[in-house]
């Protein structure tokens, strides 16, 4: 996993910035109830919405807090879990055996859950810009949301999601493999010292995006490891701050003013 249950996003809190938040059950397009967390911006409705796709551990407090930080920045956010079909929708202990459940995920189910979450965000305020962001396992999934057509994503952000290579857990395809099906823009943020995503992998993804004429920005932070976007990683505070600014700018540049 990227983050343990006690990690936090390295983003300062803005007092009073989030209007409302809740944990609830989202109904997937195949009928499965999925645990989700929603945070709404103080301005209603927000002109941008963000779907948050967690790392391999699923929905845990790091991503709930991240949703609040987006809401404080004026972006409605919805984070979802992956393990409803094998672990239900209840609270989970810190020692939750997520790898057992991760091995049972399937691409068809992940797509159903993403589609339902995206539709929920779109229905809350039709016509606004829809984005996704994911980390590690969720970063790969976030890149793949660029292939979604109902509704379409305006932009997809991935933090250290493996973009090339063979299909992975749950038969999830490589984003580079589906670049020709992508509609929205892509922002990829990577650790330059991440052994799981070497420079040649990022370069391969860039070639695929270029060939498919997908608008994109891929950035690797020299010396930064996998999972650098963490409040505990104080030595990478500057990289984290820059990454957050890139995400907000990516959203702002693609969000209608009114």
N, C-alpha and C positions, 0 to 999 in steps of 0.2 A: 504494500500500500504506500501511498505518498505521505499521508499525514496520520498521526495517531489521534485518538479521540480527544486529547488534551491540547492539540496544536491550535493555533489561531491564524487567520489571515493577517498579514502585516500591513493593515490599513487603519489609520486613525478613525475613531468613532466620531461622528458628527451628531452632537446632542440634538434630539428633536427632529432629526431628518426623516425618520421612517414613520409613515402614517399608521400602518397596521401590519400585523403578522399573525400567522396561524400555522399549525400542523394539521393536515387533513388527509383524507383518502381520495386520491384521483382515480377515476375509472379509466383504465387503459382501453384502447380500441378493441381489444379481444375480451373485454369484460372484467379483467382482473383488477381488484382494488390495489392501488399502489400508494405507498406512503410518500407524502410530499410536504414541502414547507414553502410557504408563500410570504413575501414581504412586499408591501406596496409603498410607493413614494408618497410624500406629503402632497404633491401636486397630483390631482386626479382629473382625467387619466394621464398617465405618463405617455410621452410620445415614443418611448422605447421600452422593450421588455426583454428580459434575459432568462434563458433556460440554463440552469446550472447542472452539470453532469459530474458527479463526484468521482473520486478515485475508486480503486478496487474494493474498498471497505463499504461503499454505499453511502447512504445519507447519514451523516453524523454531524456533531455540532460545528465543526469547521465550516461546513457548507451552509448551515443555517445562519451562522454569523456572516458569511460572505454575502448571502442574500440580503441581510440587513444593510451591509455596507453599500450594496448596489442601490437599495431603496433610498438610502441617505444621499446618494449621488443623483437622485431623480429618475432612477431606472427600476421599474417593477421587476421582481425576480421570483423565480419558481425553481426550487431544487427537488430532484426526485431520487428515489431509491431504486435498486435493481433487483431485489431479492424477494419480492412479494410472493412469487410462485413457490418458493421453497422455505421461506422464513417468516411469512406473514407480514403484518404491518405494525407490529408493536415495538416498544422500546427494546433496545438490545444492550447487553452488558459490554464492558470494555474488552472482554475476552471472546467476543462473538467470533466463531470460526468462519470468517468471511470467505476464505479460500475454498472451502467446501461448497459454498453456495455460488461463488463466482464460476466454478467449474461447470455448474448446471445452467448458467445463463445461455440464452440462444439469441442470435442476431434477429430473428423474426420477432421475438418478444421485446427486445430492446427497441426495435423500430416502432413497435406498437405503443410502447410507453412514451417514447419521444414524441410521436405523432399526437398522442392524447394531451401531453403537457403543452406542446406548441399550440394545439387547437384551443386549449383553455386560456392561454395567454392572448391569443388572437381574438377570441370571443369577448374577452374582458374589455377590449378597446380595438375594434376592427380597424385595420388599415395602418396601424402603427408599425414601426420597424421592429423586427423580431431577430434576436441574436441568441447564440449559444456560447457557453464557455465550459470547458472541461479540463480535468487534471489527470495526467497519466492515462489510465484506462479510459477515463472520461474525456481526456484530451483527444484520443483517437476517435471516440464517438462524436465529439463535437465537430471535428473536421468532417465527419461523415454526414452531419446534419445539412451540410451545403448541398447534398444531393436530394434533400426533401423537396417535394413539390406541393404538398397540401398540409399546412401552408408553407410557403417558401420562407427561408431564413435570409435576412438581409446580410448577415455576416456571421462567421463561425470562428471562435477563438479557441485555440488549443495550447495548454501548458504541457510541455514534455509528453505529448502523445506520440507514440511510435507511428510514423507516417508511411512506412514502406515495409516490404517483406511479406512473408506468408500470412494467411489467415491466423488469427489468434484465438484466445478463449471465446467459446461460444460461436466459433466460425465467423468472427467479425472480420470483414475484409480490410485491406490496407487502403487508406485514403488516396494514396497515389494511384492505385488501381482504378479508382472511380472518379478521377479528376475530370474526365470528359462528361460526367453527369452533374457536375457542380454548377450551381446557379449564383450563389452569393459570393461575397468577398471572404478571404481567409486571412487570419492573423495567427501565426505560429510563434510561440515563445519557448526557447529551449535553454538548457544549461550547457555551456560549452564544454564542460568536463563530465557530461553524462555519458557513461560507457554504453548505455542501452540505445542511445541515439547519436551515433558518431556523425561527424561533418558530412560524410558521403550520403548518409540517410537523408539529411536535410537538403543536400544538393539534389538528390534524386527526386524528392518531393517538389522542389522548385522547378525542376525540368518538366515534371508532369503537369504542374499548374501553368507553366508558361505555354506548353504545347496545347493546353485546353483553353488558353486565354482567360484564365480565372484571375481576377484581381487579387493580389496577395502581398503580404509582408511577412517574411520569416526572419526572426532575429534570435541569435544565440549569444548568451552572455559569457564571455571568456572566463574560464575558471570556475563558473558556477556549477553546482551539482544538480542532479535530479532532485525535484522537490525543494528548490531553493526558496520558493514563495511561502515563507513561514516566519512568523514573528520570532520564533526561537533562533532562527538563522541570522543573528545580528550582523555577522560578517558580510551578508548579502543584502543588507538593508537598502543600499543604493540601487542594486539591481531590481529588488522588489518594487521600490518606489517608481522606478522607470517603467517596469512592466505594467503596473497599475495605471500609470499615466497613458501608456500606449493603448491599453484596453479602453479607457474612457475616451480617448481621442478617436479611436477606431469607431466607437459607437456614435460619438457626437457628429463625426463627419458624414455619417450615413443615416442620421435621424432627421426627419423633416422638422422644421421650426414650428409649424402649426398644422 
